[in-house]
């Protein structure tokens, strides 16, 4: 008996079973199609997320650089005073002789304002 004859006899002898086999095959094909759609959607979401993360990271790096630049004169002034006198017991002293300029203070204030700190 050939395969074609055997398949034909299955159709006529057990039509309900054969119909079930076809339904299972169709369902499996649909599951594979949906799985492929999910993988494509997941890939698109991952790419979008990474793009957004990269952009946010670039913005944070730029803001960080501006804030560091605004703080540099203060750090330099602290280092200058550290060379003059050691110890943290003088941290409460005011600085009468300073190399800080009004421009340094304004740059620091502008950087903080731009970063969202309005204090």
C-alpha positions in Angstrom: 0.0 0.0 0.0 1.4 3.4 -1.0 1.7 6.4 1.3 -1.0 8.2 -0.7 -3.3 5.2 -0.4 -2.6 4.9 3.3 -3.3 8.6 3.9 -6.5 8.4 1.9 -7.6 5.4 3.9 -6.9 7.3 7.1 -9.1 10.1 5.8 -12.0 7.7 5.3 -11.4 5.3 8.2 -10.6 7.9 10.9 -11.8 11.3 9.8 -12.0 12.8 13.3 -8.5 11.7 14.2 -7.2 13.0 10.9 -9.0 16.3 11.4 -7.4 16.6 14.8 -4.0 16.0 13.3 -4.6 18.9 10.9 -5.8 21.2 13.6 -2.7 20.4 15.7 -0.5 21.2 12.7 -2.3 24.5 12.1 -2.1 25.4 15.8 1.6 24.6 15.8 2.1 26.8 12.7 0.2 29.6 14.4 2.3 29.3 17.6 5.5 29.5 15.5 4.2 32.5 13.6 3.3 34.3 16.9 6.7 33.3 18.4 8.4 34.9 15.5 6.3 38.1 15.9 7.1 38.2 19.6 10.8 37.9 18.8 10.6 40.7 16.3 8.7 42.9 18.7 11.2 42.1 21.5 14.1 43.0 19.2 12.5 46.3 18.3 11.8 47.2 21.9 15.4 46.3 22.9 16.8 48.6 20.1 14.5 51.4 21.2 15.4 51.0 24.9 19.1 51.0 24.1 18.8 54.0 21.9 16.9 55.9 24.7 19.5 54.7 27.3 22.3 55.8 25.1 20.8 59.3 24.6 20.1 59.6 28.4 23.6 58.5 29.1 25.0 61.2 26.7 22.9 63.9 28.3 24.0 62.8 31.8 27.6 62.8 30.8 27.3 66.3 29.3 25.6 67.6 32.5 28.3 65.9 34.6 31.0 67.6 32.6 29.3 71.1 33.1 29.0 70.5 36.8 32.6 69.3 37.1 33.8 72.4 35.2 31.8 74.7 37.5 33.2 73.0 40.6 36.8 73.1 39.4 37.6 76.6 40.8 36.3 75.5 44.2 38.4 72.3 44.2 41.5 74.3 43.1 40.9 76.8 45.9 40.5 74.0 48.4 43.8 72.4 47.2 45.6 75.7 47.5 44.5 76.1 51.1 45.4 72.4 51.8 48.9 73.2 50.8 49.0 76.2 53.2 47.6 74.6 56.3 46.8 70.9 57.1 44.0 69.5 59.1 40.2 69.4 59.1 40.0 71.3 62.3 40.0 74.5 60.3 37.1 73.6 58.0 34.9 76.1 59.8 37.3 79.0 59.0 36.1 81.6 56.4 38.3 82.3 53.4 39.3 85.9 53.3 42.0 85.6 50.7 40.5 83.6 47.8 41.3 83.2 44.2 37.6 82.5 43.4 36.0 85.1 41.2 32.4 86.3 40.9 32.5 84.6 37.5 33.3 81.3 39.2 30.4 81.7 41.5 28.0 82.7 38.7 29.2 79.7 36.6 28.6 77.4 39.5 25.1 78.9 40.1 24.2 78.6 36.4 25.4 75.0 36.2 23.3 74.1 39.2 20.2 76.0 37.8 20.6 74.2 34.4 20.9 70.9 36.3 17.5 71.6 37.9 18.7 72.8 41.3 17.0 76.2 41.8 18.4 76.8 45.3 
